[in-house]
């Protein structure tokens, strides 16, 4: 599901990557997507209580945020250059599966 139906093909690819990472952590939730053209990125969030969020850049770098973080502060953090290592998602998913 996309909040922004005017995503380019590349933005859709980035959104798919974001959905993939979020699905690893909390499967089964619906998604919203918004293009962030000024950031050369997309913002993807899980709908519903406790859903997480992620920004995926043109270079496929990502910034993960919990549901406690709001969109605008997350974008500000993105602008500082902070990123989440992709390996963190696999590690977190493996830990979740062990429980």
Backbone as JSON, one array per atom type, in Angstrom:
{
  "sequence": "XXXXXXXXXXXXXXXXXXXXXXXXXXXXXXXXXXXXXXXXXXXXXXXXXXXXXXXXXXXXXXXXXXXXXXXXXXXXXXXXXXXXXXXXXXXXXXXXXXX",
  "N": [[0.85, -1.19, 0.0], [0.51, 2.21, -0.77], [0.83, 5.53, 0.26], [1.41, 7.51, -1.42], [0.61, 7.61, -4.62], [2.02, 8.32, -6.81], [4.61, 7.42, -7.17], [7.84, 7.02, -8.56], [9.33, 4.51, -10.71], [11.81, 3.77, -9.63], [11.53, 4.78, -7.02], [9.5, 3.07, -6.15], [10.94, 0.68, -6.1], [12.77, 1.25, -4.07], [10.95, 1.56, -1.97], [9.97, -1.05, -1.83], [12.23, -2.35, -0.87], [12.42, -1.14, 1.66], [9.98, -2.03, 2.78], [10.56, -4.75, 2.85], [12.67, -4.9, 4.76], [11.3, -3.94, 7.06], [9.28, -5.83, 7.28], [10.75, -8.04, 8.01], [11.16, -7.59, 10.68], [8.66, -7.14, 11.89], [6.27, -8.88, 10.89], [3.34, -8.92, 8.76], [1.95, -6.48, 8.89], [0.29, -3.67, 7.37], [1.44, -1.2, 4.98], [2.51, 2.2, 4.57], [3.66, 4.61, 2.21], [5.8, 7.24, 1.29], [7.16, 9.51, -0.97], [10.26, 11.19, -0.69], [11.42, 13.58, -2.14], [13.29, 15.72, -1.83], [15.17, 14.58, -0.24], [16.08, 12.54, -1.74], [14.97, 9.99, -1.41], [12.76, 7.49, 0.06], [10.08, 7.26, 2.37], [8.94, 4.85, 4.5], [6.4, 3.31, 6.33], [4.94, 1.26, 8.88], [1.6, 0.53, 9.25], [-0.61, 0.84, 11.98], [-0.69, -0.1, 15.48], [2.37, 0.09, 17.12], [3.92, -0.16, 14.86], [6.84, 0.1, 12.83], [9.26, 2.28, 11.18], [11.01, 3.45, 8.24], [13.57, 5.01, 6.37], [14.62, 4.99, 3.08], [17.31, 5.49, 1.05], [18.38, 6.75, -2.2], [20.77, 5.44, -2.74], [20.32, 3.11, -1.49], [20.87, 3.03, 1.18], [19.82, 2.99, 4.61], [17.65, 4.21, 7.23], [16.44, 3.3, 10.23], [13.56, 3.54, 12.3], [11.77, 3.43, 15.38], [8.31, 3.09, 16.37], [7.95, 5.1, 18.15], [9.29, 7.32, 17.3], [8.77, 10.27, 15.5], [7.87, 11.24, 12.14], [9.0, 13.72, 11.03], [11.2, 14.4, 12.84], [12.7, 12.13, 12.31], [13.41, 12.47, 9.63], [15.06, 14.69, 9.95], [17.16, 13.51, 11.37], [18.05, 11.77, 9.4], [19.08, 13.63, 7.6], [21.41, 14.35, 8.9], [23.12, 12.38, 8.25], [23.13, 9.97, 9.56], [22.82, 6.44, 9.59], [21.35, 3.15, 9.45], [22.91, 0.09, 9.79], [22.53, -2.42, 7.33], [22.88, -5.07, 8.05], [21.99, -5.18, 10.63], [19.24, -5.65, 10.53], [18.88, -8.33, 9.73], [20.1, -9.58, 11.92], [18.43, -8.75, 14.02], [16.01, -9.88, 13.19], [16.66, -12.59, 13.3], [17.08, -12.88, 16.01], [14.5, -12.31, 16.93], [13.15, -14.51, 15.9], [14.22, -16.54, 17.41], [13.01, -16.32, 19.84]],
  "CA": [[0.0, 0.0, 0.0], [1.26, 3.45, -0.84], [0.1, 6.77, 0.47], [1.74, 8.32, -2.59], [0.43, 6.77, -5.79], [2.82, 8.88, -7.87], [6.01, 7.03, -7.0], [8.54, 6.58, -9.77], [9.71, 3.1, -10.67], [12.92, 3.65, -8.68], [10.97, 4.96, -5.67], [8.8, 1.82, -5.82], [11.99, -0.29, -5.76], [13.26, 1.61, -2.74], [9.88, 1.26, -1.03], [9.94, -2.5, -1.67], [13.34, -2.68, 0.02], [12.0, -0.72, 3.0], [8.95, -2.97, 3.27], [11.24, -6.01, 3.14], [13.35, -4.78, 6.05], [10.32, -3.82, 8.15], [8.58, -7.11, 7.37], [11.64, -8.95, 8.73], [11.06, -7.29, 12.1], [7.28, -7.23, 12.37], [5.5, -9.3, 9.73], [1.88, -8.92, 8.75], [1.33, -5.17, 8.97], [0.17, -2.89, 6.14], [2.46, -0.16, 4.85], [2.34, 3.47, 3.89], [4.9, 5.04, 1.56], [5.83, 8.63, 0.84], [8.4, 9.94, -1.6], [10.96, 12.32, -0.09], [12.29, 14.0, -3.24], [14.4, 16.57, -1.37], [16.14, 13.7, 0.41], [16.4, 11.46, -2.69], [14.65, 8.82, -0.59], [11.36, 7.23, 0.36], [9.75, 7.03, 3.78], [8.01, 3.71, 4.57], [6.0, 3.05, 7.7], [3.96, 0.21, 9.12], [0.35, 1.05, 9.81], [-1.08, 0.13, 13.15], [-0.01, 0.09, 16.75], [3.69, -0.51, 17.25], [4.61, -0.27, 13.58], [8.12, 0.8, 12.7], [9.4, 3.12, 10.0], [12.33, 3.41, 7.66], [13.86, 5.85, 5.21], [15.53, 4.3, 2.17], [17.88, 6.44, 0.12], [18.67, 6.35, -3.58], [21.9, 4.51, -2.7], [19.79, 1.98, -0.72], [21.18, 3.14, 2.61], [18.55, 3.06, 5.35], [17.58, 4.67, 8.61], [15.3, 2.67, 10.91], [13.01, 4.22, 13.46], [10.66, 2.76, 16.05], [7.04, 3.82, 16.29], [8.0, 6.25, 19.07], [9.91, 8.45, 16.61], [7.89, 10.88, 14.51], [8.4, 11.38, 10.78], [9.86, 14.89, 10.82], [12.5, 14.23, 13.5], [13.45, 11.08, 11.62], [14.0, 13.1, 8.45], [16.17, 15.51, 10.42], [18.26, 12.6, 11.68], [18.52, 11.33, 8.08], [19.88, 14.71, 7.02], [22.72, 14.39, 9.55], [23.94, 11.31, 7.7], [23.04, 8.74, 10.36], [22.21, 5.32, 8.88], [21.27, 1.88, 10.15], [23.54, -0.97, 8.99], [21.57, -3.42, 6.84], [23.08, -6.32, 8.79], [21.21, -5.11, 11.88], [17.9, -6.19, 10.33], [18.98, -9.79, 9.77], [20.4, -9.96, 13.3], [17.21, -8.53, 14.83], [15.03, -10.87, 12.76], [17.09, -13.89, 13.83], [16.82, -12.84, 17.46], [13.05, -12.4, 17.11], [12.75, -15.88, 15.58], [14.68, -17.43, 18.48], [12.18, -16.16, 21.03]],
  "C": [[0.88, 1.24, 0.0], [0.34, 4.62, -0.55], [0.28, 7.66, -0.75], [1.66, 7.42, -3.81], [1.27, 7.25, -6.96], [4.3, 8.56, -7.72], [6.59, 6.64, -8.35], [8.87, 5.1, -9.64], [10.83, 2.88, -9.65], [12.43, 3.82, -7.25], [10.2, 3.72, -5.23], [9.8, 0.74, -5.41], [12.53, -0.02, -4.36], [12.23, 1.29, -1.67], [9.79, -0.24, -0.78], [11.06, -2.96, -0.74], [13.0, -2.31, 1.46], [10.96, -1.65, 3.59], [9.59, -4.3, 3.65], [11.91, -5.96, 4.51], [12.36, -4.72, 7.21], [9.56, -5.14, 8.36], [9.43, -8.15, 8.12], [11.45, -8.8, 10.24], [9.67, -7.49, 12.67], [6.38, -7.6, 11.18], [4.0, -9.09, 9.9], [1.21, -7.57, 8.82], [1.26, -4.52, 7.58], [1.19, -1.77, 6.15], [1.91, 1.11, 4.21], [3.68, 3.87, 3.31], [4.74, 6.48, 1.11], [7.18, 8.91, 0.2], [8.95, 11.15, -0.85], [11.93, 12.86, -1.13], [13.46, 14.87, -2.81], [15.52, 15.76, -0.74], [16.64, 12.61, -0.53], [16.16, 10.11, -2.01], [13.15, 8.6, -0.56], [11.24, 6.96, 1.86], [8.69, 5.93, 3.79], [7.68, 3.49, 6.04], [4.97, 1.95, 7.74], [2.75, 0.84, 9.79], [-0.05, 0.22, 11.01], [-0.2, 0.34, 14.36], [1.34, -0.63, 16.74], [4.46, -0.68, 15.96], [5.87, 0.56, 13.55], [8.14, 1.61, 11.42], [10.83, 3.07, 9.51], [12.41, 4.43, 6.53], [14.87, 5.08, 4.39], [16.0, 5.31, 1.14], [18.14, 5.86, -1.25], [19.8, 5.33, -3.64], [21.58, 3.24, -1.89], [20.29, 1.94, 0.72], [19.86, 3.37, 3.34], [18.75, 3.68, 6.74], [16.3, 4.1, 9.2], [14.85, 3.52, 12.08], [11.86, 3.41, 14.07], [9.41, 3.61, 15.92], [7.05, 5.06, 17.19], [8.58, 7.5, 18.41], [8.97, 8.99, 15.55], [8.62, 11.09, 13.2], [9.39, 12.54, 10.65], [11.19, 14.81, 11.57], [13.35, 13.15, 12.83], [14.11, 11.64, 10.36], [15.19, 13.98, 8.85], [17.39, 14.65, 10.76], [18.89, 12.09, 10.38], [19.47, 12.38, 7.48], [21.26, 14.82, 7.66], [23.66, 13.31, 9.03], [23.89, 10.01, 8.48], [22.31, 7.68, 9.54], [22.23, 4.08, 9.77], [21.94, 0.82, 9.27], [22.52, -2.04, 8.59], [21.69, -4.73, 7.6], [22.29, -6.34, 10.1], [19.83, -5.73, 11.73], [17.91, -7.71, 10.39], [19.24, -10.28, 11.19], [19.17, -9.84, 14.18], [16.15, -9.56, 14.47], [15.38, -12.24, 13.31], [16.82, -13.96, 15.32], [15.32, -12.99, 17.72], [12.57, -13.82, 16.88], [13.18, -16.88, 16.64], [13.76, -17.38, 19.69], [10.91, -16.96, 20.94]]
}
